[in-house]
Amino acid sequence: RIVREAVVSTQSTGMSYESKCALTVPIAKPLATRKLSKKLYKCCKLAIKTKSVRRGTKEVAKALRKGEKGFVIIAGDISPIDVVSHFPVLCEESKVPYVYVPARSDLGAAIGSNTPCSILLIQKGEEYKDKYKECVKGIKELPNIYC
């Protein structure tokens, strides 16, 4: 209940990007820049129209294990951290690019949901292939601390 109230308060107050970044967990690396975050959210909006999105921890883990390709967006303000801590390893094993964004409330809003979303797998689609390529390029340009 406390977490839900905190999420609602961040949406309604319109916190700045920097203040959302300050609330992220320590493992949220690579964290998307403000510009890349906006591109990712736009790509999410286009992908949800064509149903090329897997959302939620259970659905994304299942898709990665089955070998589905795309890129993964993980919210950086998840608590407890154990919920998403295994996804970077899954993504690296599957050779799927991944990135963290500062707020799960923004990630949920990007797919048109009133509920915050912790993780998304965006699959390639013909209707938004230019945005998709921009996002993948932006993710690969971010410094990866694990390599």
N, C-alpha and C positions, 0 to 999 in steps of 0.2 A: 504494500500500500504506500509506503514512504517513497519507494522508487518511482511508482506511477505518478505521484504528486510532483516529484522532482522533474520528471520528464515533461509533464504538462506545463510546469512553470518555465522550463527552458524554451518550450515552443511559444508560449504566450508572451514572454518578455523579449524574445528575439535576441538572444545572446550573440555576441560577436564571435567570429571564427576563433580568435585567440583565446577567449574565455572557454569555449567548448574544447579546444585543444588542451587546456590546462586540466580538464576533468577526465582526460583519457587515461587508460591503464598503462603501466610501464612497458608492456610488451607490444603496444600499438605501433609497430614499425614494420614496414614503411608507411608513414602517415601521408595521405594525399594533401597537396597544397590546396589553397582556397580555389584557384582556377581549375585544377584537376577535379576537385570535389564537385564543382558546378557541372563540368562535362559528364562526370559519372552519373549525377542525378538526372541530367537530361537523357542520357542513354537508358537509364532505368525506366523513365517515363515512356520512351519509345518501345522498349523491349516488353513492357507489361501489356501493351496493346496487342502484341502478337503472341503473347503467352510463351515467351522464350526465357522465362525467369523461374528459378527455383529459389524459394525463400524459406528461411528457418533452418535451424541446425540439423534436424533430422533429415529433411529433404535434400539439403546440400550435401551432407555426408554420403547419403545413399547415391546421389548423382555422381559424385567424385569417385566413389568405389566402383560404379558401373562404367566409368571411363568417359563421361560426358565432358565436353570441352567448353571453354568460355573464359571468363575471368570472375574472380570472387571479390566481393566487397564486404568487409567486416566492420562492424561498428566498434569504435574504440572506447566507448564508455559502458561496457558490459560489466555487470557485477552479479554473481561471482565470476571471476576471470576464467575459471575452469570450464565454463560453458563453451568457449570458443578457442581455448588455448591449443587444441590439437589440430586446428584447421590449417595453419601455415605449413605444418609437416605434411598433411594430406595433399595440399596444393603443390608443394615442391615435389612430392613423389609422383604426382599426376602430371607434372609440368604445366600447371595452370597458374597464370599470374594472379596475384592477390594484392590487395591494398586495404588499408584501414581508413575510415572516415571518422571525423570527431564525434558525431552524435547519432544514436540509433533512432531518435525521433525524426531527424531529417531523412534518414534512410527509409523509414516507414512512409513519410510524406511523399517521397519521390516515387513510390509505387502506388500512390493513391490510397493508402491505408491510414486509418485513424490510430492504429496500433503501432507502436515502435517495432522495428525489425532489427534483428541482431546480425543477420548474414544473408547475402544474396549471391546467387550464381547467375550471371548474365550470359546467355548463349548467343552465338552469332546468328544474325538474321539479315535477310536481304533488304528489308525496309530501312534499316538504320546502319548499314555496313560502314559508312564513312565515320559516323560517331563512334562506332565500335572500334574501328582501327585507331582513331585518335586516342581513345581511352586506353587501349592496350599499349600503344606507343608511350603514352604518358606514364603508365604504371611501370613499364620496363626502364624508363629513364630515371625513376626514383632510386636513390641509393639503397641497396639491400644489405643489411648488416650481417646476414647469415652466410654470404658467399666468401 
